[in-house]
């Protein structure tokens, strides 16, 4: 999940938001938190080191114990990470990957 940058075209207020890719345009539909304007536009995608590195077994299986330390374990570590733990994103990760 990348961090997206947004800007209000009316007051130039800039902010970042940690979004699922399919929800990246949601902040553009909300009013500006500063001026209430309705012209929020997405800017650049910022990685800022937030994208975790992943190492998977060569068979790409996600079932355990066959692929211990594989994709599902990595998703568990991502869900427990400082930027995700106790947020709506943790819940979505757990629902999507069923762990």
C-alpha positions, 0 to 999 in steps of 0.5 A: 500500500503506497502513500499518496500525496494530494493537494487542494487546488484552491488553498494549496493544502498538501497532505499524504494518505496511506491508501489501497491502490483501488481507493487512491482516488477517494480523497479527491471526492472529499472536501479539503480539511482546511478550506472545504474546497472540492478540488483535491487532486492526487500528486505523486506516489511516495514510497518513503521506505514504506514498501516492505521487501518480500522474500517468497519461496520459489513455489509461490505457495501460501499454504502452511507449513509447506511454505513456512516463512512465505507470503502469508507470513510476510503479510502477517508481519506487514499487518503487525507493522508500526504503520498498519497495526490497529488501523483499518488497513490491518483489518483489510489485510487480514480479511484479504489474506485470511490470517 
